[in-house]
Amino acid sequence: MSIRTELAPYLRGYEEKFTSGGEIRWLPHLLYFHPQSHRSEVVNTDSVGFRYATDGDRSYSVADHGSADSVRLLAGSSTVFGIGASSDAWTLASRMNVHDERDQTWLNFGGRSFNSTQELLLFTLYRHLLPKVDEIVLFSGFNNLSLARMPQVRDEDHGTFFQYNMYNEMFPPKNEPKAVSPMRSLLRRKEEAPAPVPPSISEQITYAADLTLRHLDAWKALASTWDAKITYILQPLSGWVRDKGSREEELIFDELERLGGFAAMYGDILSKDVNVEYAAKLEQGAKNIGVNFVNFSPVMAESAPSDEWLFIDRIHLTDNGHDLVARKILEHI
């Protein structure tokens, strides 16, 4: 058993259908989304695939919000979806429902492994299921930055996406045969030219910020149909919040690095200087289009006890982490 699973055994509830190594539900337009009507003690989804958020003694979702006259949306990727939460009740949307004294329920509008293109598409494709939306918080930003280092972004109008290689293996271009075996695929890669050099970190930041702001402008236009308040929050990374994590975090980080983890692939992104530069571009762009912006890593750093276990990996949160972040979001929107 891994250290991470030993410390958080409920993570097994995500493995079969909510990780890149599990079952992927491929969809037109979105590429992939969560399984429909999934039931477990850890994760539950509605008839479309959105995760439920709890509010009092009831659970609500995009496709199952009862007779609510209006709602609030927390949108984003896997951190919003709640990877790392021990149950639906400990996701960000659910914790915001606990701490928000206003009447409207926060719905979980997160899509695991989504970039900003997919986040926007998700909203465009499923907004017809929603009642009036009074407020939207986009809690996002890391995925666009991490994907900006991929060489294929130069060939994509709307950014590349996670599962890119898997998608191309499943649906190869007509002039390329589908790989028949892992060994043949490996031999083919060895014969190919060396991989292109990734863009510089400044180029990655500029690309990710420009793409994010383009889509944020579209979010604002759609939100205006309800006259909904909209806030963009640049999500925290463990390395942007504090130099050294809690005892549990450091044990998990070390184990993940031994398995070929985050720092090996995204080490330069972990720098606090990257957070400052990326946040500055996003803040200026958001200001230009009239959207409130919050760089959450400094906010979290000011209130996070040095010994509290907040991150389940370098991106996702523990139950305590979700609760802390939910309270601080409500203070800054």
Protein Blocks (a to p, Z undefined) as FASTA:
>chain_A
ZZklmmmmmlmmmmmmmcfklccdddehjlpacdehiacfkbccdfkopacddehjbccd
fklgojafbdcddeddfklnogoiabfklgmklmmmmmmmbfbdcddfbdehiafklmmm
mmmmmmmmpccdfbdcddehjlmmmmmmpmklmmpfnbpaehklmmmmmmgcfklccdfb
fklmmmmmmmpccddddddfklmmmmmmmmmmmmmmmmmmmmmmnopacdddddddfklm
pmbdcfklmmmmmmmmmnopaklmmmmmmpmklmmmmmmmmmmmmmmnopacddfklmmm
mmmcfkbcfbfbfkbccfklmmmmmmmmmmmZZ
